[in-house]
Amino acid sequence: HACVLCATLRGLVVMERRQESLAPWVSALRARVAASPEFKALSTQLFAEVRSGMRSVGGGEGDVPPLAELTAEEQTARVREARDGLLQTEVYGRCKEAAWRAVDAALDAESEEVLLKAPRPLGKVETAIDIAGHGASQLLSRWPLHTELRWEHAALAWLVNAHLPPSLRRALWRVKLRAPAARTRFEAKAAESPLALISPRDAVILRQCQAALQQGDPKLLSSLPRMRACASYRDSLDSIGRSLEERAEEEEERLMAAALAPDAAGAPSTPPPPRAVFWLLPLLRVFGEEADPGELVERYHALISALEQMPAQPSSTASGGGGAAAMDLLKGQDAKLAAHLEAVMGGAAKSALLLKAPCARLGVGLLSPDATLFVWDLCLIAGWTQVGAAIASALLLLRDGLLACTAPAHLADYFLLHTRQLTVEQLRAALERHFMPELRARLGVPAPEDVLPLEPSDVVS
């Protein structure tokens, strides 16, 4: 509840770049906060601090240029300096408390009105969270699109490890997964000819999408046409490179199967879908019903671009890639469990190989669909390396059962079966206990109990 209230509160002072209609209660709340004596005092003090900082840099009153004449980077630097000096002042504290009270009162009144008009199965607290999530998502949709202003998104880091309502999740993903040029290109090709969107390997891609849906999220089978269309279009852009990737992944899967069942006849007869096909499943869950094809293509391209820009993981099967990173995280938290996994699997390389495919698929098909979306929220805020932390947390939650396993196939079956049964709250608690303190320190954000509900905006309005 508090996290979503904070999201709404922080959004009250974010600069508007796209004029979209806000919910009436959000508009009224913004106007009420902006008109409050506390906010006016903070605005005045912020402006005075900015001018003072400019004066000290310029060397005197006569040398201070108008703020509008500074570059965007210079404006940002001046406002940040002023903000840092205000966070511990009484004027900031009074504004924070006044704004918090205004948000609380507005959400309370709106929740009562909604429940009176149309009784809902949710209680008042859940209704308030849902309403706040919609309001915060509207405010997030106004955040700048320009790449040079991505520093604004750092303010979202305080949401790390939060369980977001669906409306706020969609807004967060739209902020983080932007590729407007990819959408424009797709729409131009669609206008040119529907055939321009289809890969020569479309029949193969259909089978891959069917397999990924059956393994990862069978409830999405009705979305197969949308999934196939998006994957086929992506494949049509670089089918040679993706074919090479698929062959490499298939070989890794064969080796993993041999590692888990060394006496078996060999790898499965049907190779698994490429990891990039699995990546479409969370996007379909978040955007599939309401998004047009162009939006799904844009989010998918943005995701692939973000992953391609990550520092390269060791690619050899012996290293285990992302699985090795997850094992390293596990060793730092529970050396006994890590040693047991390596002993049962037959060495560090094979234990890492067990985790390599789940890491490459970003948890899709390993975790439950809801837990996967939660982990993706975390990764979009803090980086995709957090997949390793999530999988290490799953191993820690299954510790007792894993320690009882004495054969590779038994251990793998136990891990794959029970990891999917973990709830979001279980995973969230394990991440909070084992990995979040260090992550928050690295990101420079406070713990949930210490979070500041309101800060002066980083953006010059």
Secondary structure, DSSP 8 states (H G I E B T S, - for coil): -HHHHHHHHHHTTS---S-----HHHHHHHHHHHHSHHHHHHHHHHHHHHHHHHHHHHTSGGG---GGGS-HHHHHHHHHHHHHHHTTSHHHHHHHHHHHHHHHHHHHHHHHHHHHHS--SS-HHHHHHHHHHHHHHHHHTTS---GGGGGGGGGGGGGTT----HHHHHHHHHHHS--HHHHHHHHHHHHH-GGGG--TTHHHHHHHHHHHHHHH-GGGGGGHHHHHHHHHHHHHHSHHHHHHHHHHHHHHHHHHHHHH-TTSSSS-SS----HHHHTHHHHHHHHTTT--HHHHHHHHHHHHHHHHTS-----STTTTTHHHHHHHHHHHH-HHHHHHHHHHHTSHHHHHHHHHHHHHTTTBTTB-HHHHHHHHHHHHHH-TTHHHHHHHHHHHHTHHHHHT--SHHHHHHHHHHHHTT--HHHHHHHHHHHTHHHHHHHHT---GGG--S----SS--
